[in-house]
């Protein structure tokens, strides 16, 4: 297995563990497993709110750039 595969696998394992914790014991335990799975896929944004804001800013800039490029 390559380094890239190990990094992706590690990210997904941490996300799944975060999903289970959030679903069973966390503040979002009253939400469904699917909701917590979505939070688990973006676990750095959920665990570190400032990083989540940064991710949101990057996505917003990508969307604005795509809209701007499609207008031409």
PyMOL commands that set and color helices and strands:
alter all, ss='L'
color gray80, all
select helices_A, chain A and resi 3-24+33-41+43-47+49-71
alter helices_A, ss='H'
color red, helices_A
deselect
rebuild
show_as cartoon
